[in-house]
């Protein structure tokens, strides 16, 4: 057989390549969505709680907190009320969320100024307090992280 006497050769099908690429893309997209939304419910609970505190609806905030019987409403007001340790809360910014077994630790910066001050505003930024909140996965109750 000579150089120019070859049998007809068919190119390999590209469909397998397209299927593998499509499946890899779908898997990466699903993984990305999971990563972005993994603590969405817990962050939403903290948003609802802090929005109620900012609006002055302390009874609603206390209900969202879902406290134990040892944490009474007057104790809650000592922490979150207008004259409380973290108060008055007028703005907040969620910094981080980390899963730790049955709880999610959400780190929030709270500030007595509205809107939340820029990094350039040193005086107002100095009033910012960092709070680590625990949100339980099953009950969505909130508490102050012990560390």
C-alpha positions as a Markdown table, in Angstrom:
| # | Residue | x | y | z |
|---|---|---|---|---|
| 1 | Unk | 0.0 | 0.0 | 0.0 |
| 2 | Unk | 1.3 | 3.4 | -0.9 |
| 3 | Unk | 1.2 | 6.7 | 0.8 |
| 4 | Unk | -1.8 | 7.9 | -1.1 |
| 5 | Unk | -3.6 | 4.6 | -0.9 |
| 6 | Unk | -5.2 | 4.9 | 2.5 |
| 7 | Unk | -8.6 | 3.8 | 3.7 |
| 8 | Unk | -11.2 | 6.4 | 4.5 |
| 9 | Unk | -10.8 | 7.5 | 8.2 |
| 10 | Unk | -13.7 | 9.1 | 10.1 |
| 11 | Unk | -13.1 | 11.7 | 12.7 |
| 12 | Unk | -14.0 | 10.7 | 16.3 |
| 13 | Unk | -17.3 | 12.0 | 17.6 |
| 14 | Unk | -17.1 | 15.2 | 19.7 |
| 15 | Unk | -20.3 | 14.4 | 21.5 |
| 16 | Unk | -18.5 | 12.7 | 24.4 |
| 17 | Unk | -16.3 | 15.7 | 24.9 |
| 18 | Unk | -19.4 | 18.0 | 25.0 |
| 19 | Unk | -21.2 | 15.8 | 27.5 |
| 20 | Unk | -18.2 | 15.7 | 29.8 |
| 21 | Unk | -17.6 | 19.4 | 29.6 |
| 22 | Unk | -21.3 | 20.1 | 30.2 |
| 23 | Unk | -21.4 | 17.8 | 33.2 |
| 24 | Unk | -18.3 | 19.5 | 34.6 |
| 25 | Unk | -19.8 | 22.9 | 34.1 |
| 26 | Unk | -23.1 | 21.9 | 35.9 |
| 27 | Unk | -21.1 | 20.4 | 38.8 |
| 28 | Unk | -19.0 | 23.6 | 39.2 |
| 29 | Unk | -22.1 | 25.8 | 39.0 |
| 30 | Unk | -23.9 | 23.7 | 41.6 |
| 31 | Unk | -20.9 | 23.8 | 43.9 |
| 32 | Unk | -20.6 | 27.6 | 43.5 |
| 33 | Unk | -24.3 | 28.1 | 44.3 |
| 34 | Unk | -24.0 | 25.9 | 47.4 |
| 35 | Unk | -20.9 | 27.8 | 48.6 |
| 36 | Unk | -22.7 | 31.2 | 48.2 |
| 37 | Unk | -25.9 | 30.1 | 49.8 |
| 38 | Unk | -24.7 | 27.7 | 52.5 |
| 39 | Unk | -25.5 | 30.0 | 55.5 |
| 40 | Unk | -28.3 | 32.0 | 53.8 |
| 41 | Unk | -31.1 | 31.0 | 56.4 |
| 42 | Unk | -28.9 | 31.9 | 59.3 |
| 43 | Unk | -27.8 | 35.2 | 57.8 |
| 44 | Unk | -31.5 | 36.0 | 57.1 |
| 45 | Unk | -32.4 | 35.3 | 60.8 |
| 46 | Unk | -29.6 | 37.7 | 61.9 |
| 47 | Unk | -30.8 | 40.3 | 59.4 |
| 48 | Unk | -34.4 | 40.0 | 60.7 |
| 49 | Unk | -33.2 | 40.3 | 64.3 |
| 50 | Unk | -31.0 | 43.3 | 63.8 |
| 51 | Unk | -33.6 | 45.1 | 61.6 |
| 52 | Unk | -36.1 | 44.7 | 64.4 |
| 53 | Unk | -33.5 | 46.1 | 66.9 |
| 54 | Unk | -32.8 | 49.1 | 64.6 |
| 55 | Unk | -36.6 | 49.7 | 64.2 |
| 56 | Unk | -37.0 | 49.7 | 68.0 |
| 57 | Unk | -39.3 | 46.6 | 67.9 |
| 58 | Unk | -37.6 | 45.0 | 70.9 |
| 59 | Unk | -40.4 | 42.5 | 71.6 |
| 60 | Unk | -40.1 | 41.2 | 68.0 |
| 61 | Unk | -36.3 | 41.0 | 68.3 |
| 62 | Unk | -36.7 | 39.1 | 71.5 |
| 63 | Unk | -39.0 | 36.6 | 69.8 |
| 64 | Unk | -36.6 | 36.2 | 66.9 |
| 65 | Unk | -33.8 | 35.6 | 69.4 |
| 66 | Unk | -35.7 | 32.6 | 70.9 |
| 67 | Unk | -34.1 | 32.9 | 74.3 |
| 68 | Unk | -33.8 | 30.3 | 76.9 |
| 69 | Unk | -35.7 | 30.7 | 80.2 |
| 70 | Unk | -32.6 | 32.0 | 81.9 |
| 71 | Unk | -32.3 | 35.0 | 79.5 |
| 72 | Unk | -35.2 | 37.3 | 80.5 |
| 73 | Unk | -36.5 | 40.2 | 78.5 |
| 74 | Unk | -34.9 | 42.8 | 80.9 |
| 75 | Unk | -31.6 | 41.0 | 80.5 |
| 76 | Unk | -32.1 | 41.2 | 76.7 |
| 77 | Unk | -32.7 | 44.9 | 77.0 |
| 78 | Unk | -29.6 | 45.4 | 79.0 |
| 79 | Unk | -27.7 | 43.9 | 76.0 |
| 80 | Unk | -29.6 | 45.2 | 73.0 |
| 81 | Unk | -31.8 | 48.1 | 74.2 |
| 82 | Unk | -31.1 | 51.7 | 73.4 |
| 83 | Unk | -29.0 | 52.0 | 76.6 |
| 84 | Unk | -27.7 | 48.5 | 76.5 |
| 85 | Unk | -24.2 | 47.2 | 76.0 |
| 86 | Unk | -24.5 | 46.9 | 72.2 |
| 87 | Unk | -27.0 | 49.7 | 71.8 |
| 88 | Unk | -28.1 | 51.8 | 70.4 |
| 89 | Unk | -27.8 | 49.9 | 67.2 |
| 90 | Unk | -28.5 | 52.0 | 64.1 |
| 91 | Unk | -26.6 | 50.1 | 61.5 |
| 92 | Unk | -24.8 | 46.8 | 61.1 |
| 93 | Unk | -22.6 | 44.9 | 58.7 |
| 94 | Unk | -22.2 | 41.1 | 58.5 |
| 95 | Unk | -18.5 | 40.3 | 58.3 |
| 96 | Unk | -18.3 | 36.6 | 58.3 |
| 97 | Unk | -20.2 | 33.3 | 58.7 |
| 98 | Unk | -18.6 | 30.1 | 59.8 |
| 99 | Unk | -20.2 | 26.7 | 60.5 |
| 100 | Unk | -19.2 | 25.0 | 63.7 |
| 101 | Unk | -21.0 | 21.7 | 64.0 |
| 102 | Unk | -24.6 | 22.4 | 65.0 |
| 103 | Unk | -24.3 | 26.2 | 65.0 |
| 104 | Unk | -23.2 | 28.9 | 62.6 |
| 105 | Unk | -21.1 | 31.7 | 64.1 |
| 106 | Unk | -22.0 | 35.0 | 62.4 |
| 107 | Unk | -19.7 | 37.9 | 63.1 |
| 108 | Unk | -21.5 | 41.3 | 62.9 |
| 109 | Unk | -20.2 | 44.8 | 63.3 |
| 110 | Unk | -22.9 | 47.0 | 65.0 |
| 111 | Unk | -22.7 | 50.8 | 65.1 |
| 112 | Unk | -24.8 | 53.6 | 66.7 |
| 113 | Unk | -24.7 | 55.7 | 63.5 |
| 114 | Unk | -26.8 | 55.5 | 60.4 |
| 115 | Unk | -25.6 | 54.7 | 57.8 |
| 116 | Unk | -22.7 | 52.4 | 58.7 |
| 117 | Unk | -19.6 | 54.6 | 58.7 |
| 118 | Unk | -16.9 | 54.3 | 56.0 |
| 119 | Unk | -13.4 | 53.2 | 57.0 |
| 120 | Unk | -12.2 | 56.8 | 56.5 |
| 121 | Unk | -14.6 | 58.1 | 59.3 |
| 122 | Unk | -12.3 | 57.2 | 62.2 |
| 123 | Unk | -14.5 | 58.8 | 64.9 |
| 124 | Unk | -17.7 | 57.0 | 64.0 |
| 125 | Unk | -15.9 | 53.8 | 63.1 |
| 126 | Unk | -14.4 | 53.8 | 66.6 |
| 127 | Unk | -17.9 | 53.3 | 68.0 |
| 128 | Unk | -18.3 | 50.0 | 66.1 |
| 129 | Unk | -18.6 | 46.9 | 68.2 |
| 130 | Unk | -18.0 | 43.4 | 66.9 |
| 131 | Unk | -20.5 | 40.8 | 68.0 |
| 132 | Unk | -20.2 | 37.0 | 67.4 |
| 133 | Unk | -23.7 | 35.5 | 67.2 |
| 134 | Unk | -24.4 | 31.8 | 67.3 |
| 135 | Unk | -27.4 | 30.7 | 65.3 |
| 136 | Unk | -28.5 | 27.1 | 65.9 |
| 137 | Unk | -29.1 | 25.2 | 62.7 |
| 138 | Unk | -32.3 | 23.4 | 63.7 |
| 139 | Unk | -34.1 | 26.0 | 65.9 |
| 140 | Unk | -32.6 | 29.1 | 64.4 |
| 141 | Unk | -32.3 | 30.5 | 67.9 |
| 142 | Unk | -29.6 | 33.2 | 68.4 |
| 143 | Unk | -27.2 | 33.6 | 71.3 |
| 144 | Unk | -23.9 | 35.4 | 71.9 |
| 145 | Unk | -20.9 | 33.2 | 71.1 |
| 146 | Unk | -19.0 | 32.3 | 74.3 |
| 147 | Unk | -15.6 | 33.1 | 72.7 |
